Structures are given as structure tokens and as C-alpha cells.
Amino acid sequence: MTSAQVETDKTPEEGYERGLGSRQVQMIAIGGAVGVGLFLGAGANIAKAGPSLIFMYALAGVIIFFIMRALGELLLYRPVSGSFAEYSREFLGPFFGYFTAWTYWLMWVVTGMAELTAAAIYVNYWFPAVSQWVTALAFLVILFVANLISVKLFGEIEFWFSMVKVTALIGMIVIGLGVLTFGFSSAGDTASVANLWQFDGFFPKGIGSSLMTLQGVMFAYLAVELVGVTAGESENPEKTLPKAINTLPWRIALFYVGALTVILCVVKWTEFAPGVSPFVEAFAKIGIPAGAGIVNFVVLTAALSSCNSGMYSTGRMLRTLADNGEAPRAFSKLSASKTPAFGITISVAFMGIGVVLNYVVPEKAFGYVTSVATAAGIWTWLMILISHVLYRRAVDAGRLPASSFPAPGGAKFSYVAIAFLLFVTGLIAYDPDSRVCLYVMAGWTIALAAGWFALKSRNPQITERRNPEFEKVG
């Protein structure tokens, strides 16, 4: 049985328009690997870890590739818009599908808050008199309207947002290499590869301090899994999804490791500070006319791109939940343009809490929401990996058909990635500034568990919704 047959046999007609073309899926995948976690969050992490942050991004990037290859194998086994929530439901049981879908929804809601906060900070670069909450609200409304119109418009907006980010990052790298090679600009006199170790070494604050940046590093990689959510609306998932996933290593090498290496060679790490984009700061020091302003525009598009993606994915997750009887039926309805309009609307309403945070605590809003988003993202990645391990066991036992896009090494690298994510969770628990997100997740778990028992009391059959071809492997 082929993966295409599996999709036909197991997946009901979802009603979505397959309006995302190959170039859009590719750019969504590329843009998903470049966000505000790099453009803004890297400033605080450089202050904590110095040049060793480059190694942290490379290490985490390897783990992210393991996660995405695991997801890719599942996607080509059965491409559905519910993606990892559906796989959690199939291989771990209905409760895990329910919990994962709601947690991924939470992740994107709070990520949307973070992106709106970042966007407002960037606008303040040009218009310091404008309150953060006003800018955040304006962007929220504009992107909301765009997401309601059609998936094609979402895809087109995301394509151009990603194009701006990618083109600009490549340009930054080229300019930085020019400064290093030819020594032009005011930064040329001090630019040197030796900046990576001259100021107290590559690990200037110790390996422990560097490891503590992994929470922020993992937040930077949130959204790479979004390509899985697009599966139900991709024109040719068998072709586009493997290509998007296989290009991930060079994207990480270029956009994270490459860009940070160049930036930290051009400007010594001690000159960067939390709350300021290291890219804006570097170009201000290079002294290119309007360079810092241009980079600020680029990082603004990065924030809006991620918020746009958040609105897209939250509406789809709510529809998946509704289709499985785990959310109000109203979320399952599609608008005339075949978008889950009601789910998007409710999600945007919750993202509006970010506007309130920007009004009440503008200086702390970004830190509050990123830690919660990271914890929710780690859960999502764990569910992908565990589902992959169980899927491979079922394939090996002959219970399920093999995917046309198998992960290298089978399930071995999924075990490695699981161990790494549990280690990062331990670091989050150890850090007093970030462990608050675990308290939030504990409260979230209690609330979802209560909701699950309420659902079971009204609809006992909900616990039986699982792929009948999959037998639990002990």
C-alpha cells in the first residue's frame, strides 16, 4: 500500500483548498527557520554565551534536522493538515492527539504575542513616540484580515516575507565578509576572525552559561515544523515536503551558524546587549548609510512573518480538534474561501493578550511569552519523535506500510533527539528566570486534563478514535 493510498483510505476529505504551490511551501519552510528568535533573541544570548552561541545553534540545528526527518517520514506515510497532532492521536492515543493539538495552538498564540511585541519594538526604532501596544494592535488586525481571505493570500504574503528575510540575510553575510576581507567601513579596523576567541575565549562565561542559552536557541527554531501543517493544503506533498525538509541543514548552516559567525567576527561579542538586535547593532557599527534602518525593516518582516504563520496554524489546529470532537463544532466550519475563519478569529482574540502585555509590561512582554512558547514547542517536538519511534516499530512488525521518505538511521536519531529535548527541559527547570513557563505548562496540563474528562463523560466513544490498523507496540 502506498502512502498516497494510505492518505485516501485514512483521511476524510478535509475541504481545504490545495492552494499552496511548491515555491510557497519551499519559502514557508525557509522562512520557518529564520525568525525573531534569531533577529532579536540572539542579542541576549550573545551576552550570556559570547561566540559559543554559534556552537549552540549548530548543535540544536542537528537535533532539529533529526526531528524534521522524523516528521517527514510520518508526513509521507499519511499527509494530513492536522500533522503531528494526528500522529500523536494515532500512535499514542486520543488524549495525546487532543493535548498536542491544543498545546501547539497555545504555542502559536504565545509566539504570535512575542512576534507582535518584537514588531512593536522594531517600529519604535523609527517612531519612538508611538506606544508599543498601538503598533502591535495595528499589525494584529492587518494580518488577521489577510488570513481570512484565502490560503493563497497567506502563502503569497509568507512567500514575500520569507524572500525579504532570506535575501537580506544573504546580503548581510556578504557585506560582513566584505568588511572582514577588505576592511572597509568604520568596523573594518577591528573586524577579525580572532574576535571569536580573543575576548576571554570561545566560551567566555563557561560551558554552563552557554548551555543555559539553549532555551532561547530552541525558541529560535520554533516554526520549522510548520511545513507539516501545510501538508493538507500543498499541491503535491509527495514532492514538495521532502525537498523542503532536505534543504533544512544548509538553511541552518547559512542563516544561523553562518550569519552569527560573520556578525561576531565583524563586531566583538562584548558590544552586544539584550533587547537589541545584533544585526541592527552590527550594521550601525559598520556605518553603511541607512544600513541599520534597512536591517530593522528586515527584522520587522521576520516578526510579521511568524505572526502570520501563527494565525494560519492555530486556525487549522482548532479545526482538527473540532473534527475529532475535542473542540466546539463551530471551529470545523470553513468559510466561502475555504479558511477556518472562526478558529482564526478566536486565536487572534487570544493573541490580543499580547497587545495588553505590551500596554502593561512592555519591557518584559517578550521574555514572558517566549519561555512559554519554547516549553509548548518542546512538547510538540517530543510527540513527533515518539510517534516516529512507534511508527517505525509498527512498520518493522508489518502492521503499517513503509513511508516513501524514511528517516536515515531509522528511529535511532529520534532517541537522540528525545534525550536532548529532555536535557533542555531540565535546563529550563534549573533557570529561575525561565522555569515559570513550566508552572504555566503544569496549569495548562491540569486544565486540558479536566477538559478531557469532561469530553469523555459526554462522549465516551472519543477514546476509541484511533487508526484501527495500528496496534500498540509494547
Secondary structure, 3 states (H helix, E strand, C coil): CCHHHHHHHHCCCCCCCCCECHHHHHHHHHHHCCCHHHHCHHHHHHHHHHHHHHHHHHHHHHHHHHHHHHHHHHHHHCCCCCCHHHHHHHHHCHHHHHHHHHHHHHHHHHHHHHHHHHHHHHHHHHCCCCCHHHHHHHHHHHHHHHHHHCHHHHHHHHHHHHHHHHHHHHHHHHHHHHHHHHCCCCCCCCCCHHHHCCCCCCCCCHHHHHHCCHHHHHHHHCCCCHHHHHHHHECCHHHHHHHHHHCHHHHHHHHHHHHHHHHHHHCCHHHCCCCCCHHHHHHHHHCCCCHHHHHHHHHHHHHHHHHHHHHHHHHHHHHHHHHCCCCCHHHHCCCCCCCCHHHHHHHHHHHHHHHHHHHHCCCCHHHHHHHHHHHHHHHHHHHHHHHHHHHHHHHHCCCCCCCCCCCCCCCHHHHHHHHHHHHHHHHHHHCCCCCHHHHHHHHHHHHHHHHHHHHHHHCHHHHHCCCCCCCCCC
